[in-house]
Amino acid sequence: MKNAATSLKSELEKVRQLTLPSRQEMLARSPSVQSFWNNNQQLLANAWHEWEQSSKGSLLTSGEALLDEKLQSAVDAAWQDPTTENLVKDLWQEAAPGVYTAQFFSPDKLSELRQYLDSVATADIPLRPPYGLVLNRHGAMLDERSEGYLAAPSFQAFYRVLLDKYMRPIARLLFPEIYGYDSQTFGFSIQWQAGMDTSLRLHTDASSVTMNINMNLPDEKVTGSEVDFYDPITGNLKRLSFEPGTAMIHRGNIAHASQPIRSGERSNMVLWLYGDRLQTPLAYNQADSVPARQRWSTPTAPRDRSAPF
């Protein structure tokens, strides 16, 4: 046992000595960047495991207790009896065409998740930033299919609950046509700071459904950084801002953009669902549905290795 512990400790020390690819190399998608993450994949996973077990590590212990109590209660009831699923649906309000919002995390408990992510950021273990959509300098890849993802075991257990127990059945309930195009998952965290990576131009997502969760604490004041959603019927933009702990969920093909942040910081967790080999529905407004029991189920197919970025 002593030799094993020594080996794990030496791996944590090794990852702290690694030199990350430069921002310019990431921007250029240099082959050396892919090689860095691939060559160190197991080493990084072992290091995160050891970090959680160390005195300086951190465990995400509260899990579902971080979620809004009404949402948690309604989701628990629907898993037990899917005929009660409208109690879940009623919690989501349509804030823009095809865009629904609800309280997702409890604002007064969100500080635990933020403290955990802050400790992750100071763990001195390389994390791949979400440089696929924007070269955001902060945040991390969250899904195991991504190189350099946050492989801490307690976080991964929490992440799977968010997607499998909450996001997927909620998405199926609001957007019935995505059933069958929701077996695979993707996720990243992102942070907007005034004067740095401040906005994101109008775009669509390579997902069937996207959930964007505001992880700001109630006392963190932000100006700007609203999200614009494009309405293809009217051609207008609907500008939304969301409160701490609230989530927006929408189909991936809805064009949206983030406005520049003028002051403060905005922290978000972004989760995607899509089908095997990155498939998404060809038609997004089908009336077809599946029985409630099928909505409240977890795909049995293995998770593939296809990642959007």
C-alpha positions in Angstrom: 0.0 0.0 0.0 2.9 2.4 0.8 4.4 1.8 -2.7 1.0 2.5 -4.3 0.5 5.7 -2.3 4.0 6.8 -3.2 3.3 6.1 -6.9 0.1 8.2 -6.8 1.8 11.0 -5.0 4.6 11.1 -7.6 2.0 11.3 -10.4 0.5 14.4 -8.7 3.9 15.9 -8.5 4.6 15.1 -12.1 1.4 16.8 -13.5 2.4 19.9 -11.5 5.6 20.0 -13.4 4.0 19.8 -16.8 4.2 22.7 -19.1 0.8 23.6 -20.7 0.6 24.4 -24.4 0.6 28.1 -25.0 -2.6 30.1 -25.8 -1.3 30.7 -29.3 -0.8 26.9 -29.8 -4.3 26.3 -28.6 -5.7 29.0 -30.9 -3.8 27.4 -33.9 -4.9 23.9 -33.0 -1.3 22.8 -33.0 -0.8 19.0 -33.2 1.3 19.4 -30.1 -1.8 20.4 -28.1 -3.7 17.2 -28.9 -0.6 15.2 -28.1 -0.2 16.9 -24.7 -3.6 15.9 -23.6 -3.6 12.4 -25.1 -0.2 11.6 -23.7 -1.0 12.7 -20.2 -4.6 11.5 -20.0 -4.2 8.7 -17.4 -1.6 10.7 -15.5 -4.1 13.6 -15.1 -7.0 11.3 -14.1 -4.8 9.7 -11.4 -3.7 13.1 -10.2 -7.3 14.3 -9.8 -8.1 11.2 -7.8 -5.2 11.7 -5.5 -5.9 15.4 -5.1 -9.4 14.6 -3.8 -7.9 12.1 -1.3 -5.3 14.6 -0.1 -5.5 17.0 2.8 -5.4 19.9 0.3 -8.1 18.4 -2.0 -11.8 18.9 -1.9 -14.9 16.7 -2.2 -18.2 17.8 -3.7 -20.2 16.1 -0.9 -23.7 17.8 -1.0 -24.6 16.6 -4.5 -28.3 17.0 -5.2 -28.8 19.0 -2.1 -27.4 21.9 -4.1 -30.4 21.9 -6.4 -33.5 23.9 -6.0 -35.8 22.1 -3.6 -39.0 22.4 -5.8 -37.1 21.1 -8.8 -35.5 18.2 -6.9 -38.9 17.2 -5.4 -40.7 17.3 -8.7 -38.0 15.3 -10.5 -37.8 12.7 -7.7 -41.6 12.2 -8.0 -41.5 11.9 -11.8 -38.8 9.2 -11.6 -41.1 7.3 -9.2 -44.3 8.0 -11.2 -43.8 9.5 -14.7 -47.4 10.5 -14.8 -46.5 13.4 -12.4 -44.1 14.9 -14.9 -46.2 18.0 -15.5 -45.1 19.1 -12.0 -41.6 19.4 -13.5 -42.8 21.1 -16.7 -44.7 23.7 -14.7 -41.5 24.9 -13.1 -40.1 26.0 -16.6 -41.3 29.3 -18.0 -40.9 30.2 -21.7 -38.8 33.4 -21.6 -38.3 33.7 -25.3 -39.5 31.5 -28.2 -38.2 28.0 -27.5 -36.2 29.2 -24.5 -37.2 28.0 -21.1 -35.9 29.1 -17.7 -36.2 27.8 -14.1 -34.4 27.9 -10.8 -31.9 25.0 -11.0 -29.4 25.5 -8.2 -30.5 26.8 -4.8 -28.9 30.3 -4.6 -28.1 30.0 -0.9 -26.3 26.6 -1.5 -24.5 27.5 -4.7 -21.5 28.8 -2.7 -20.4 25.2 -2.0 -20.2 24.4 -5.7 -18.3 27.6 -6.4 -15.9 27.0 -3.5 -15.3 23.5 -4.9 -14.6 24.9 -8.4 -12.3 27.6 -6.9 -10.3 24.8 -5.2 -10.1 23.0 -8.5 -8.8 26.1 -10.2 -6.0 26.3 -7.6 -5.1 22.6 -7.6 -2.3 23.2 -10.0 -3.4 20.3 -12.2 -3.7 21.2 -15.9 -7.3 21.6 -17.2 -8.2 22.2 -20.8 -10.0 25.5 -21.2 -13.0 25.6 -23.5 -11.2 26.9 -26.5 -13.5 25.4 -29.1 -16.2 28.1 -29.2 -14.1 30.9 -27.8 -10.6 31.0 -26.4 -12.0 31.5 -22.9 -9.1 31.8 -20.4 -11.0 30.3 -17.5 -13.3 27.4 -17.0 -12.8 23.7 -17.9 -14.0 20.8 -19.9 -16.3 18.6 -17.8 -17.1 15.5 -19.8 -14.9 12.4 -19.8 -14.9 12.4 -23.6 -12.9 15.7 -23.6 -9.1 15.9 -23.3 -7.9 17.5 -20.1 -11.4 17.2 -18.4 -12.1 17.7 -14.7 -11.6 14.0 -13.7 -12.1 14.4 -10.0 -14.4 11.5 -9.0 -16.8 13.3 -6.8 -17.4 16.0 -9.5 -17.9 13.3 -12.2 -20.5 11.6 -10.0 -22.3 14.9 -9.6 -22.0 15.7 -13.3 -23.7 12.5 -14.3 -26.6 13.1 -11.9 -27.2 16.5 -13.5 -27.3 15.1 -17.0 -28.9 11.7 -16.5 -31.4 12.4 -13.7 -32.3 16.1 -14.5 -31.3 17.5 -17.9 -32.2 14.6 -20.2 -35.8 14.0 -19.0 -36.5 17.7 -18.7 -35.3 18.2 -22.3 -37.4 15.4 -23.5 -40.4 16.9 -21.7 -40.0 20.3 -23.3 -38.7 19.2 -26.7 -40.2 15.7 -27.4 -38.5 15.3 -30.8 -35.0 15.1 -29.3 -35.7 11.6 -27.8 -33.2 9.3 -29.4 -30.8 12.2 -30.1 -29.8 12.7 -26.5 -27.7 9.6 -25.6 -24.4 11.5 -25.5 -23.3 14.3 -23.3 -20.9 17.2 -23.3 -20.2 19.9 -20.8 -17.9 22.8 -19.9 -17.7 25.7 -17.4 -16.9 29.2 -18.6 -16.1 32.5 -16.9 -16.6 35.9 -18.4 -14.5 38.8 -17.1 -14.6 42.4 -18.0 -11.7 43.4 -20.1 -10.9 39.8 -21.1 -13.1 37.2 -23.0 -16.1 39.4 -22.8 -18.7 38.3 -25.4 -19.7 35.6 -27.9 -21.1 36.4 -31.4 -24.4 35.0 -32.7 -24.1 31.2 -33.2 -25.9 27.9 -32.9 -24.7 24.8 -30.9 -23.8 21.4 -32.2 -26.3 19.9 -29.8 -29.9 18.7 -29.7 -30.4 20.6 -26.5 -28.3 23.1 -24.5 -28.7 24.0 -20.9 -26.8 27.1 -19.6 -26.7 27.5 -15.8 -25.7 30.7 -14.1 -23.4 29.9 -11.2 -23.0 33.4 -9.9 -23.6 33.9 -6.2 -26.4 36.3 -5.1 -23.9 39.0 -3.9 -21.8 38.9 -7.2 -22.9 41.9 -9.2 -22.6 41.9 -13.0 -23.4 44.5 -15.6 -23.8 43.5 -19.2 -23.3 39.9 -20.3 -27.0 39.3 -21.3 -27.9 36.5 -23.7 -29.7 37.4 -27.0 -31.9 34.8 -28.6 -32.9 35.1 -32.3 -36.5 34.4 -33.2 -36.5 33.1 -36.8 -40.2 33.8 -37.2 -40.1 37.6 -36.4 -36.4 38.1 -37.0 -36.1 39.9 -33.6 -33.7 39.3 -30.8 -34.9 38.7 -27.3 -32.4 39.8 -24.6 -32.4 37.8 -21.4 -30.4 37.9 -18.2 -30.6 35.2 -15.6 -30.4 35.2 -11.9 -28.0 33.2 -9.7 -28.7 29.5 -9.9 -31.1 29.7 -12.8 -30.9 27.8 -16.0 -31.9 28.4 -19.6 -32.6 25.4 -21.8 -33.2 25.5 -25.6 -32.7 23.5 -28.8 -29.2 23.7 -30.1 -30.3 25.2 -33.4 -31.6 28.4 -31.8 -29.1 31.2 -32.6 -27.9 33.1 -29.5 -25.1 35.5 -28.5 -23.6 36.8 -25.3 -23.4 40.6 -24.9 -20.1 42.1 -23.6 -19.7 42.1 -19.9 -19.1 45.6 -18.6 -18.3 44.9 -14.9 -17.9 42.0 -12.6 -17.6 38.3 -13.6 -20.2 35.8 -14.8 -19.7 32.0 -14.2 -21.7 29.4 -16.1 -21.9 25.7 -16.5 -23.0 24.7 -20.0 -24.4 21.2 -20.7 -25.2 19.6 -24.1 -27.1 16.5 -25.2 -26.8 15.0 -28.7 -27.1 11.6 -30.3 -24.5 9.0 -31.2 -21.7 10.4 -33.5 -22.9 13.9 -32.9 -26.3 13.4 -34.5 -29.1 15.9 -33.8 -32.8 15.9 -35.0 -33.4 16.9 -38.6 -36.7 18.4 -37.7 -37.1 20.4 -34.5 -40.8 21.0 -34.4 -42.3 17.5 -34.6 -45.3 16.8 -32.6 -44.2 13.2 -32.1 -43.8 12.1 -28.5 -43.0 9.0 -26.5 -44.7 7.6 -23.4 -43.8 9.3 -20.2 -42.1 6.2 -18.9 -39.6 6.4 -21.8 -38.8 10.0 -21.1 -37.9 9.1 -17.5 -35.2 6.6 -18.4 -31.5 6.5 -19.0 -29.9 5.4 -22.3 -28.2 2.0 -22.1 -25.9 2.5 -25.1 -22.3 3.1 -24.2 -21.0 6.6 -24.3 -18.9 7.2 -27.4 -15.8 9.4 -27.8 -17.2 11.9 -30.2 -16.8 15.5 -28.9 -17.9 18.7 -30.7 -14.7 20.5 -29.7 
